[in-house]
Amino acid sequence: MPRNLTRKILAEHLLEGELIPGEEIGIRIDHTLLQDATGTMAMLEFEALGLDGIQAMLSAQYVDHNLLQTDFKNADDHRYLQTACARYGIHFSRPGNGISHQVHMERFGRPGLTMLGADSHTPGAAGVSMLAIGAGGLDVALAMAGRPYFLPCPKVLGVHLTGQLPDWVSAKDVILEMLRRYDVKGCVGKVIEYYGPGVETLSATDRETIGNMGTELGATSSIFPSDRRTREYLQAQGRGDAWKPLEADPGCDYDEHTELNLSEVEPLIACPSSPGNIKTVREVAGIRADQVIIGSSVNSSFRDLMVTARILEGRHSHPDTSLHINPGSRQVLENLADKGGVMPLLLGGARIHQSGCLGCIGMGQAPGTGQNSLRTFPRNFPGRSGTKDDKVYLCSPETGIVSAIKGVVTDPRDMGNEMAYPKIRDPETYLVDESSILFPSDALRRTEVERGPNIKPFPEFEALPEHLEAEVAIKVGDNISTDGIMPAGSRVLPLRSNIAAISEFVFNLVDPDFVVRIKKMDRAVVIGGENYGQGSSREHAALAPRYLGVRVKIAKSFARIHKANLCNFGIVPLTFKDPEDYKGIRAGDRLSFPDLRRHLEEGDTEIPVRIGEREFPTLLDVSDRQRQHLLAGGTLNYIRNELARG
């Protein structure tokens, strides 16, 4: 029977379950990816398993988020990660070497493999035809230990690409077009598989941009065929032996299907404050562009920065616009310099920063009060930039640099009156420099792990009680992101390895009094709307609330990664059977969950909840494996118990 590419890769890696959409499956993970904002806790979790080294084919740790060293914390964490990687056989990419997704694609990615990353934008590895999935740090730690990764078997959305992108339109506009069609939750539970004659017109780094931002659609992952463009990229990286052809079988089926003619795509922009708030650039043209940032985990490749440089050549950014360039990797910057792309940026007024996530994670580059910021970043959730009530727009490099020159949001096609569109091809051979990657060796395995004073032991959590009574600590609306639950930024990110300290910031952007209030409660409940926990994979958005006493979250629906993280840390994720019951609950209400433990032990899917004299039903949609983890009080508790039993 003909199979699509997603099903082929899943079938080759299937360890448990059947490939039936919605059913839980366990797959073998070939590569794992950590970044420093998630890596410290994930590494502590891996160490807690008591293994002598990793069991995955390849594991890599990147330092790309917590780059500002305003005190000892980040520097200490980086030393901890470097020494732990040496001790356990993990590749370590040093600070400034580049963003995890870009560097992994350059140096390690291989078509047809699976990868699990503690970063929600891990599906950017679609650029080299990997089936890559974002997850919480604990799931990645378990994959490093050789355990299967469990997830609901996804549906496959086939996107048939035809045509070719017009001048002044690029891959960012393609994924923004997908967001215009599907919004931020239209692809939940799906892998987006691109195929058709239009695929060959997109370079490997174009595909990385599209795969990376597929996360903003709620997708489990994205995938492209491995074709001549994939081979060209890997050969240019000096890794031609990694290439193999991959494509869907002729006549295969997809669970869902759509057509996308690249020739009809136009410049698009995501307006504040959601990646799904899409308009054409012409609709918002004329809005002041106070800040423009080109780069981050998307649109930071050689092609993206070289087209920016060529458009800027002989011109200067507007006097009222602050222009920033964030290269995706040291390699990108080296090749940009080699091909003459750095000088036009410098002469054009750009501020060239070190390779890293920077402003995308609120680590610097915050816009001023009331200012508009145009960014080629993947997301623009409220306050994520570091500025309260920020106005962040997401756009292509072409839209960004033309707007920086004009000082207002401008359709880049208008620049065609002044110059020909610079069509950039990737180098036939990249300059390759691996000196900032520390490769595993037998000698390094003797390294002693160094831990700074900010690195605290993983907290102990109790098992699920027989009955539960808890107070509603907060009630929030739809599309609350993990940024809203657990903020990022230069104040908070350095506390990732100190759960007690980072817990002081839970819901800080949504309700600054939340932590003061919940500390007066014994056990707590959080009430949410649709798509609760969208966005970043950060497990701290589950771990820190659990530390503060949250035992249950009830929402209209959950984002995939956050729901899995809740189960990992012993927070029961319930959904309203009747969404109308959401309206009848307020912060401060006391809820009871009679016989909660028995309901989970007996496999019940309907869990009764009492509020005063009234009772309403909720639904528990988790696997049998997740039930056992919830009963134990979390996945680590369950695994420790399992190991104790032999």
C-alpha positions in Angstrom: 0.0 0.0 0.0 1.5 3.4 -1.0 2.6 5.5 2.0 3.2 9.2 2.5 6.7 10.2 3.7 5.6 10.8 7.3 4.1 7.3 7.7 7.3 5.8 6.2 9.6 7.5 8.7 7.2 6.7 11.6 6.9 3.1 10.5 10.7 2.7 10.4 11.0 4.0 14.0 7.8 2.5 15.5 8.5 0.7 18.8 5.1 0.6 20.4 1.5 1.0 19.2 -0.1 1.2 15.8 -0.1 4.1 13.3 -3.8 5.0 13.9 -4.3 8.8 14.2 -5.0 9.7 17.9 -3.7 6.4 19.3 -0.5 6.6 21.4 2.6 5.4 19.7 6.2 5.1 21.0 9.0 5.8 18.5 12.8 5.5 18.5 14.6 8.8 18.6 17.9 9.1 16.7 19.0 12.6 17.6 18.2 14.8 20.6 18.6 18.5 20.8 18.9 20.7 23.9 19.4 24.5 24.2 20.6 26.2 27.4 17.3 27.6 28.5 15.9 24.1 28.7 19.1 22.1 28.9 20.1 22.7 32.5 16.9 21.1 33.8 16.9 18.4 31.2 20.5 17.5 32.0 19.7 17.4 35.7 16.8 15.1 34.9 19.1 12.9 32.8 21.6 12.7 35.6 18.8 11.7 38.0 18.3 8.5 35.9 21.7 7.3 37.0 23.1 6.3 33.6 26.8 6.4 32.6 26.2 8.0 29.2 23.7 8.7 26.5 22.0 5.9 24.6 20.8 7.9 21.6 22.6 7.9 18.2 23.6 11.5 18.7 22.8 14.1 21.3 23.7 17.8 21.1 23.6 20.7 23.5 23.6 24.3 22.2 24.1 27.5 24.1 22.0 30.1 22.2 19.4 31.5 24.6 21.0 32.6 27.9 23.8 34.5 26.3 23.8 37.7 28.4 26.1 37.3 31.4 24.9 40.0 33.7 26.0 38.0 36.7 27.4 34.5 37.5 24.2 32.5 36.8 24.4 32.0 33.0 28.2 31.5 33.0 27.8 28.9 35.7 25.1 27.1 33.8 27.2 27.1 30.6 30.1 25.5 32.5 27.8 22.9 34.0 26.4 22.0 30.6 29.9 21.8 29.0 31.3 19.6 31.7 28.1 17.4 31.8 28.2 17.0 28.0 31.9 15.9 28.2 31.1 13.5 31.0 28.1 11.8 29.3 29.2 11.9 25.6 27.1 14.8 24.3 28.1 17.3 21.5 28.5 20.8 23.0 28.1 23.9 20.9 29.7 26.9 22.7 28.1 30.3 23.3 28.1 32.4 20.1 28.5 29.4 17.8 24.9 29.6 16.7 21.2 28.8 17.2 20.5 25.1 17.8 18.3 24.6 14.7 20.6 26.3 12.3 23.8 24.6 13.6 22.2 21.2 13.8 21.1 21.4 10.2 24.5 22.5 9.1 26.6 19.9 11.0 24.5 17.0 12.0 21.1 16.7 10.3 20.5 13.6 8.1 17.4 12.8 6.0 15.0 10.2 7.3 16.1 10.4 11.0 13.9 11.3 13.9 14.9 14.1 16.3 13.4 15.2 19.6 14.3 18.6 20.9 13.6 20.6 24.0 12.6 23.5 21.9 9.3 23.9 20.1 10.9 25.0 16.9 12.9 21.7 16.5 10.7 20.9 13.4 13.0 23.3 11.5 15.1 20.2 10.8 12.5 19.6 8.0 15.1 21.6 6.0 17.1 18.4 5.7 14.1 16.0 5.8 14.3 15.0 9.4 11.1 14.2 11.3 11.8 16.5 14.2 9.5 17.1 17.1 9.5 19.6 20.0 9.0 18.3 23.5 9.6 19.0 27.2 13.1 18.6 28.6 12.1 15.5 30.6 10.9 13.7 27.4 14.2 14.6 25.7 16.2 13.4 28.8 14.4 10.0 28.5 15.2 9.9 24.7 18.8 10.5 25.6 18.5 7.5 27.8 17.3 5.4 24.9 13.7 5.3 25.9 10.9 5.7 23.3 9.2 9.0 22.8 5.4 8.6 23.2 2.9 10.8 21.4 -0.6 10.6 19.9 -0.1 9.3 16.3 -0.5 12.4 14.2 -2.7 12.9 11.2 -0.8 13.9 8.0 -1.8 17.1 6.2 -0.6 17.0 2.6 0.3 20.4 1.1 0.7 20.1 -2.7 3.0 22.9 -3.8 3.0 24.2 -7.3 4.4 27.3 -9.0 7.4 29.4 -7.9 7.7 32.4 -5.5 7.6 35.8 -7.3 10.3 38.4 -6.8 10.3 40.1 -3.3 8.3 37.1 -1.8 10.1 34.4 0.2 9.7 31.3 2.4 8.5 33.4 5.4 5.5 34.5 3.3 4.7 30.8 2.6 4.4 29.9 6.3 2.5 33.1 7.0 0.0 32.1 4.2 -0.4 28.8 6.0 -1.1 30.7 9.2 -3.6 32.9 7.4 -5.4 29.7 6.4 -5.2 27.6 9.6 -4.4 30.1 12.5 -2.5 29.0 15.6 -4.4 25.8 16.3 -5.6 24.6 12.9 -2.9 21.9 12.6 -2.9 20.5 16.2 -2.3 16.8 16.1 -0.9 16.9 12.5 2.3 16.6 10.6 2.4 18.9 7.6 4.0 17.2 4.6 4.9 19.3 1.7 5.2 17.7 -1.8 4.7 18.5 -5.4 6.6 20.4 -8.2 6.8 23.6 -6.1 9.0 21.9 -3.5 12.1 21.9 -5.8 12.0 25.7 -6.1 12.6 26.0 -2.3 16.1 25.7 -0.9 17.0 23.7 2.2 17.0 26.9 4.3 13.7 28.0 2.9 12.3 24.7 4.1 13.8 25.2 7.5 11.9 28.5 7.8 8.6 26.8 6.9 9.2 23.8 9.1 10.3 25.9 12.1 7.2 28.1 12.0 4.9 25.1 11.4 5.0 25.0 15.2 2.9 28.2 15.3 0.2 26.3 13.5 0.1 23.9 16.4 1.6 21.1 14.2 3.5 18.2 15.7 6.0 18.5 12.9 6.6 19.3 9.3 8.5 17.4 6.6 9.8 17.9 3.1 11.1 15.3 0.6 14.9 14.7 0.4 15.7 15.7 -3.2 18.5 17.3 -5.2 18.1 20.6 -3.2 18.7 18.6 0.0 21.7 17.0 -1.6 23.1 20.3 -2.8 22.9 21.7 0.7 24.6 18.7 2.4 27.3 18.6 -0.3 27.9 22.3 0.2 28.4 21.6 3.9 30.9 18.9 3.2 28.5 16.2 4.3 27.3 14.8 1.0 27.5 11.3 2.4 24.7 12.1 4.7 22.2 12.5 1.8 19.7 9.9 0.7 16.6 10.3 -1.4 13.2 10.3 0.3 9.8 10.9 -0.9 6.2 9.8 -0.6 5.0 6.8 -2.6 3.1 7.7 -5.8 -0.6 7.6 -5.2 -0.3 7.7 -1.4 -3.1 9.1 0.7 -3.2 12.0 3.2 -5.6 12.4 6.1 -6.2 15.9 4.9 -5.1 17.8 1.9 -4.7 21.3 0.5 -3.2 23.1 -2.5 -0.8 26.0 -2.4 0.4 27.8 -5.5 3.6 29.6 -4.7 3.2 31.9 -7.6 0.2 33.4 -5.9 1.8 34.1 -2.5 2.2 37.8 -1.7 4.1 39.6 1.1 2.3 39.0 4.4 2.8 40.1 8.0 1.6 38.8 11.4 0.3 41.7 13.4 0.3 42.1 17.2 0.0 39.9 19.1 -0.3 36.5 17.5 1.4 34.6 14.7 -2.1 33.9 13.4 -3.1 37.6 13.1 -2.2 37.7 9.4 -2.7 40.6 7.0 -1.1 41.5 3.7 1.7 44.0 4.0 -0.2 46.4 1.8 -3.0 46.5 4.4 -0.8 47.8 7.1 1.7 49.8 5.0 2.6 53.2 6.4 2.7 52.2 10.0 5.9 53.5 11.6 8.8 51.0 11.8 10.7 51.9 14.9 12.7 48.7 15.1 13.5 46.0 12.6 15.3 42.8 13.5 16.4 40.3 10.9 17.5 36.8 12.1 16.7 34.4 14.9 15.9 30.7 14.5 14.1 31.5 11.3 15.4 33.8 8.5 18.9 33.9 9.8 20.5 31.8 7.1 23.1 32.9 4.5 20.4 33.5 1.9 18.3 35.6 4.2 21.1 37.8 5.4 22.7 38.2 2.0 19.4 39.3 0.4 19.1 41.8 3.2 22.7 43.1 2.6 22.1 43.4 -1.2 18.9 45.4 -0.7 20.6 47.6 1.8 23.7 48.1 -0.3 24.3 51.8 -1.1 21.4 52.8 1.2 21.0 53.4 5.0 18.3 52.6 7.5 15.9 55.4 8.2 17.0 57.8 11.0 14.0 56.8 13.2 14.5 53.0 12.7 16.8 50.8 14.8 18.1 48.0 12.5 19.5 44.7 14.1 21.0 41.6 12.4 21.0 38.3 14.4 23.0 35.7 12.4 21.8 32.1 12.8 25.3 30.8 13.3 29.0 31.7 13.2 29.2 29.8 9.9 26.5 32.1 8.4 28.4 35.2 9.5 31.7 33.8 8.2 30.2 33.0 4.8 28.4 36.4 4.7 31.7 38.1 5.3 33.5 36.0 2.6 30.9 36.9 0.0 30.9 40.6 0.8 27.7 40.8 2.7 28.9 42.3 6.0 30.1 45.7 4.8 26.8 46.8 3.3 25.1 46.0 6.6 27.6 48.0 8.6 27.5 51.0 6.2 23.7 50.7 6.1 23.5 51.3 9.9 22.8 47.8 11.0 23.8 46.6 14.5 25.3 43.1 14.0 24.9 40.9 17.1 26.3 37.5 18.1 24.6 34.4 16.8 21.8 33.6 19.2 18.1 33.8 19.9 18.5 37.2 21.6 15.3 39.3 21.2 13.2 36.4 20.2 13.3 35.1 23.8 13.3 38.5 25.4 17.1 38.4 25.9 17.8 42.0 25.0 16.5 44.0 22.0 13.3 45.0 23.7 11.5 47.8 21.8 10.7 51.1 23.4 7.4 52.2 24.9 4.7 52.4 22.2 7.2 51.5 19.5 6.5 49.1 16.6 9.0 46.3 16.0 9.2 44.3 12.8 10.9 41.0 13.3 11.6 37.9 11.2 11.1 35.9 14.4 8.7 32.9 14.7 6.3 34.3 17.4 5.0 37.6 18.8 3.1 36.7 21.9 2.2 39.6 24.2 5.2 40.8 26.3 7.6 38.2 24.9 9.9 40.9 23.6 10.5 42.2 27.1 8.3 45.3 26.7 4.9 45.4 28.3 2.1 46.1 25.8 4.6 45.6 22.9 3.6 45.9 19.2 5.6 43.2 17.4 5.0 42.3 13.8 6.4 39.1 12.0 7.6 39.5 8.4 10.0 38.3 5.8 13.6 39.7 5.5 12.5 41.5 2.4 9.6 43.3 4.1 11.8 44.0 7.1 14.8 45.6 5.4 12.7 47.6 2.9 10.6 48.9 5.9 13.8 49.7 7.7 15.0 51.8 4.8 11.7 53.6 4.4 11.0 54.1 8.1 7.5 52.7 7.7 6.0 49.3 6.9 6.4 48.9 3.2 5.4 46.2 0.7 8.9 45.1 -0.6 7.6 44.9 -4.1 7.5 48.7 -4.1 11.4 48.5 -4.0 11.2 47.1 -7.5 10.9 50.7 -8.7 14.4 51.4 -7.5 16.3 48.1 -8.0 16.2 44.6 -9.4 15.3 41.9 -6.9 18.6 40.3 -5.7 18.2 36.6 -6.3 20.6 34.8 -3.9 21.9 31.3 -4.3 23.6 29.4 -1.5 27.3 28.9 -1.8 28.4 25.8 -3.7 30.8 25.1 -0.9 30.3 26.7 2.6 33.2 27.8 4.7 33.0 25.2 7.5 34.4 25.9 11.0 33.7 23.3 13.7 36.2 24.7 16.2 33.4 25.9 18.5 31.8 22.5 18.8 33.2 20.1 21.4 32.9 16.6 20.2 32.6 13.6 22.6 35.7 11.6 23.3 36.9 8.9 25.7 39.2 11.5 27.3 36.4 13.9 27.9 34.3 11.1 29.6 36.6 11.5 32.6 35.5 15.2 33.1 34.2 16.1 36.5 30.8 17.9 36.3 30.9 21.4 37.7 27.8 22.9 39.4 27.4 26.5 40.4 25.4 27.7 43.4 22.3 28.5 41.2 21.9 24.8 40.2 19.5 23.3 42.7 18.4 19.6 43.0 15.2 18.6 41.3 12.3 19.0 43.8 10.5 16.0 45.3 6.8 15.6 44.5 4.1 13.6 46.2 2.0 11.0 44.5 -1.6 11.8 43.6 -3.9 11.8 46.7 -7.0 9.7 47.0 -9.2 12.8 47.1 -8.4 16.3 46.1 -9.7 19.7 47.3 -8.1 22.8 45.7 -8.8 26.4 45.2 -8.9 28.1 41.8 -5.8 30.2 41.8 -6.4 31.9 38.4 -8.8 31.8 35.5 -7.4 32.7 32.0 -8.9 33.0 28.5 -8.0 31.4 25.1 -4.6 30.9 23.6 -2.6 31.5 26.8 1.0 30.7 25.8 3.7 29.2 27.9 5.3 32.7 27.8 2.2 33.9 29.7 2.5 31.1 32.2 6.3 31.2 32.6 7.9 34.3 31.2 11.2 34.4 29.4 13.6 37.3 29.3 16.9 38.3 30.9 15.5 38.4 34.5 13.9 35.0 34.4 15.8 32.7 32.1 19.0 32.5 34.3 16.8 30.8 36.9 16.0 27.8 34.8 18.0 25.4 37.1 16.5 26.8 40.3 12.9 25.9 40.5 12.2 27.7 43.8 13.5 30.9 42.3 11.9 30.8 38.9 8.6 29.9 40.4 8.3 33.4 41.7 7.5 34.5 38.1 4.7 32.2 37.3 1.9 34.1 35.5 3.8 37.3 36.2 2.8 38.9 32.8 -0.9 37.9 33.2 -1.4 38.5 37.0 1.5 39.9 39.0 -0.2 39.0 42.3 -0.6 35.3 41.3 2.4 33.9 43.3 1.5 35.9 46.5 -2.0 34.5 46.2 -1.2 30.8 45.5 1.3 30.7 48.4 -1.6 31.1 50.8 -3.3 28.0 49.3 -2.6 24.3 50.1 -3.4 22.9 46.7 -4.5 24.8 43.6 -6.4 24.6 40.3 -5.8 26.6 37.1 -8.7 27.2 34.7 -8.0 27.9 31.0 -9.7 28.4 27.7 -8.9 27.0 24.3 -5.4 26.0 23.2 -4.0 26.5 26.7 -0.2 26.3 26.8 0.5 27.1 23.2 4.0 28.1 22.0 7.3 27.3 23.6 8.1 23.7 24.8 9.4 25.1 28.1 8.5 22.5 30.8 8.9 25.1 33.5 5.4 26.2 32.6 4.3 22.9 34.1 7.1 22.3 36.6 7.0 25.7 38.4 3.2 25.7 38.9 3.5 22.2 40.3 6.1 23.4 42.7 3.7 26.1 43.8 0.9 23.5 44.5 -1.1 23.3 41.3 -2.4 19.7 41.0 -5.1 20.1 38.3 -5.6 22.3 35.3 -9.0 22.4 33.6 -9.2 23.9 30.2 -11.3 23.9 27.1 -8.4 22.4 25.2 -4.6 22.0 25.7 -1.7 22.5 23.3 0.1 19.2 22.7 3.5 19.8 24.3 2.2 21.5 27.4 -0.3 18.7 28.0 2.5 16.2 27.9 4.5 18.3 30.3 1.6 18.5 32.7 1.5 14.7 32.8 5.3 14.5 33.2 5.1 16.6 36.4 1.9 15.1 37.9 -0.6 17.9 37.1 -3.9 16.3 35.9 -5.0 17.9 32.6 -8.8 17.9 32.5 -11.0 19.4 29.8 -14.6 20.7 30.1 -17.1 18.2 28.8 -19.5 21.1 28.3 -17.5 24.3 27.5 -20.4 26.3 29.1 -19.2 25.1 32.6 -16.1 27.3 32.1 -18.3 30.3 32.6 -19.5 29.2 36.0 -16.0 29.1 37.7 -14.2 32.1 39.2 -10.8 32.6 40.8 -11.1 31.8 44.5 -13.8 29.1 44.0 -13.1 25.9 45.9 -13.3 22.7 43.8 -13.3 19.1 45.0 -12.4 16.0 43.0 -13.8 13.0 45.0 -12.1 9.7 44.5 -9.7 11.2 42.0 -7.1 8.5 42.4 -9.6 5.7 42.0 -11.0 7.3 38.8 -7.5 7.3 37.3 -6.7 3.8 38.5 -9.9 2.4 37.0 -9.3 4.1 33.6 -12.3 6.5 33.8 -12.3 9.1 31.1 -15.0 11.2 32.8 -13.9 12.9 36.1 -16.6 14.6 38.2 -15.8 18.0 39.8 -17.8 19.6 42.6 -18.2 23.3 43.2 -20.4 24.0 46.2 -23.6 22.0 45.7 -23.1 21.7 41.9 -21.3 18.9 40.1 -20.1 19.1 36.5 -18.2 16.5 34.4 -14.7 16.9 32.9 -12.8 14.7 30.6 -9.4 13.0 31.0 -7.9 12.2 27.7 -4.5 10.6 28.5 -2.9 7.3 27.7 -2.6 4.4 30.2 1.1 5.2 30.5 0.4 8.8 31.4 -2.2 7.7 33.9 0.5 5.7 35.7 2.8 8.8 35.7 0.1 11.0 37.1 -0.7 8.5 39.9 3.0 8.4 40.8 3.1 12.2 41.0 5.2 12.6 37.8 7.3 10.7 35.3 10.5 10.8 37.3 8.7 9.3 40.3 7.3 6.6 38.1 10.7 5.7 36.6 12.4 5.7 40.0 9.8 3.4 41.3 10.3 1.2 38.2 14.0 1.1 38.7 13.6 0.3 42.4 11.4 -2.7 41.4 14.2 -3.9 39.2 
